[in-house]
Amino acid sequence: MKNNVLTLLLAFILQIAAMAAESNEALFNKGNEAYKKGKYDTALIFYKAIDSLGYKSSELFYNMGNVFYKKKDIAHAILYYERAHKLSPSDEDITFNLQLAQALAVDKINTLPEFFVSRWWRNFSELASTDAWAIWSIVTFCISLFCVLLYLFVNILFVKKTAFTCGIILFLFSGIAFSHSLHTKRLIEGQQQAIVMSETVTVRSSPDKESTELFVIHEGTKVIIIDQVGEWLRIKIADGNNGWMLASNVEKI
């Protein structure tokens, strides 16, 4: 009896999940149809409805970025392209459109030079998502274990040599993939980034409206959040400058 109840409960949960997925797909398709007809406000309503249900995907955020780009709302376009890029860092269409939107932002901030090894490691990490790297790590590790078994139990010399070499290579790749998975996960979870939404923001020396004005940034600029005190955020921009601004002026990626 207990097993029957659990089975029915599981079937009910799966049915609800399937209905939710079908609902999201229907809303997504309606949004796409509205976008193709140039009805950007209508498309945005459908896309936001999906987002409000807690569904996150690079395709959804990419399309939302496209809508805002068409509406000439560059700050929100950058925000959603960044969210899409975070989920699919290797997607060329997302990267290209993000760069197009960033080119229209007011602030042109020179990025601090990055050590070439760090840049190479970051670029390599962005070839795939965190989940993809994790899957590659598990798959290659399992294959490397299979190679070990071949080496131990097969007496054919050629097979033993091949299995030994492949096992080492695959084990090393598994470790590299795992480290890239951890690296991208830490970047996503450990470093909070945001996009400036206000037209003009004055960054100050301390979390106080009467403190010294350090510099001014504009909508569409990406900032890294270092600290928070009440309604104030300590942020850093790409050139290394940092200071305090009100949290209401930004939206987190």
N, C-alpha and C positions, 0 to 999 in steps of 0.2 A: 504493500500500500504506500509506504513511504517513498519507494523508488518511483512509483507511478506519479506521485505528487511532484517530485523533483523533475521528472521528465516533462510533465505538463507545464511546470513553471519555466523550465528552460525553453520549451517550444514557444511559450508566450513571450519571453524576453526576445528571442530571435525574431519573432513576428513583428514585435514593436520596433526593433532595430531595422528590419527590412522596410517597414512602412516609413520610418524616419528617413532612411536613405532614399527611398522612392520620392518622398516629399521634397527632399533637398534637390534631387535631380530635376524634378518638375519645375521647381522655383528657378534653378540654375538655367534651364532651357528657356524659360519665359524671359529671364533677364537677358539672355543672349539674343533672343528674337527682338526684344525691345531695343537693344544696343544696335543691332543691324539696321533697324528702321530709324536710327538717330534719336530715339526717345530715351535720352540718357537719364533723366530723372526717374522715369519708370523702371529702367534697368537697375538703377541704384536701389530702388525700393525692394526689388526681388533679391538682389545680392545681400543687402543689409538684413533682410529677413533670415537668410541662411546663416549669416554671421551671428545674429542674435540667438540662434538655436545652439550655438557653441561649436558649429562645424568649421574647421579650419583646413584650408588647402591652398597650395600655391596658385592653382587655377582660379579659385575664387578671388583671392587677393589681387592677382594679376589683372583680372577683368575689372575689379573695382578701381584699380589704378588707372586702367584705360579710360573708364568712365570719367574719373576726375580730371584726367589729362584733357579729354575732349571738352570738359566744362571749364578748362583753363584754371582749375584749382590745383596749382602746382604742389602746394604743401601736402595736401591729402594724396595726390598722385604719388609723390615720393614716399609717403608713409606706407601706402599699400604695396608699392613696388618693393620697398624694403622688407615688408612682412613676407611677401612672396619669395624674395631672394633668400631670406633666412630659412625657409622651408625647402627651397630648391636652388641652392647656390650655383649649380652648374648649368642652369637653364639659360641659354643664350638670349632668348627673346626677352626674358625678364631683365637680364643684365643690360641689354641694349636700351630698352624703354626706360629703365632707371637712369641710365646715363643721359638720355634725352631730356628727361624731366629735371635732373640735376643741373644740366646746362642752362635751364631757364630760371634757376634760383638766383636771387639777388647776390648772395655772398659767394665769392670765389676764394676759397680758403686753401692756401698751400699746405699740403700734408707734410708732416715731419718725415724726413728720410728714414726708411726702414732697412735694417740690416738684411743683406740679400738672402741669408739662410732663413731668417724668419719669414721673409716675403715668399720665398720658394715653398716653405712648409705650409704657410697659410693658403697659397694658391693651390697647392696639391690637395689640401684638406677640402677645399671648396669644389673639387671635382665631383664630389658626391655628398649626399646628406648624411647626417649622423646615423640614421637607421640603415642606410645603404652600406656605410662602412662597417657597421656592426654585423650585418648579414654576411658581408664578404669575409670578415674575420672568422665567424663561426664556420662558414662553408670551407674555407681554406684550411682551418684547423682540423676539421673532420677528415678532409682528404689527406692531410699530412699524417694523421693517425692511421689511416688506411695504408699509406705508404710504409709506415713503420711495421705494420702487420705483414705486409708483403716481404719486407726485408728480413723479418724474423722467421717466417714460416715457409718461404719459397726458396728452394735450393738452386735455382737457375742463376748463374753468376750475373748475366746481363740484367735480369729482372731485379736482382738485389742491388746492383750499382745504380740503376735507374731510380728505383724506389728510394734509395738512400739520398740521392741528389735532389730528387723532386720533393721528398719529405722535408729536407732542410730548407729549401727555397720557399715552399708553401708555409712552413712554420714561421719563417721570418716575415713573409708577407702578412700572415695572420696577425703577428704582433704589430706590424706597421699599421694595418687597417684598424686594429683595436685602439692604437694610440691616436689615430686620426679621429676615430669616433668619439673618444674622450675629449680630444682637443676642441672639436666643433661643439660638443655638448656643453663644455665649460664656457666657451665663448657666448653661447646662446643664453645660458642660465646665469653666468657669473658677471657679465657685463651688460648693464642696462643701457639701452640707447633710446633716443627719442628724437622727434622731429619738431622743430619750432613751428607753431601754428599762428602765432600773432604776427602782424605785419612788421612790427619793429619791437625789439626787446633790448633793454639796457641791462647788461651784466654788471653786477656790483661786487665790491671787495668783501662784503659780509652779508649775512641774511638780514638786511635792514634797508628799508627804503631811503633812509638818510645817509647810507654809506657811500663811499666813493664810486663814481662811475668808471668802470674799466674799459669796456668796449661795447659796441652795439652789433647785434646780429638780427637777421631777418627771417621771415617765413621760408620754410623749406630747408633750413640748415639742420644738419644732423649733429646731435650732441651726445656725449657720453655722460651718464649720471654717476657722479663720484660719491655723493653723500646727500642726505636730506635732513633738514631741520624744520619741522612743522610744515608750513606751506612753501618753504624755500628749498630749491635744489642747488647743490654745487655741481657745476657741469664743466666739461672740458671739450674743446673743439679740436678739429684735425691738426691745427698748427701748434697745439700744446697750451694755448692760453686757457685759463680757467677762471671761474668766478661763480657768483650766486645769482639765481633768477627765480621768479615765481613759478611754481609747478603748473599753474593754470595756463602758462604760455606754451606748453609742449604737450605732445601726445606720445606715449611710449610705443616703441616698435614691438 
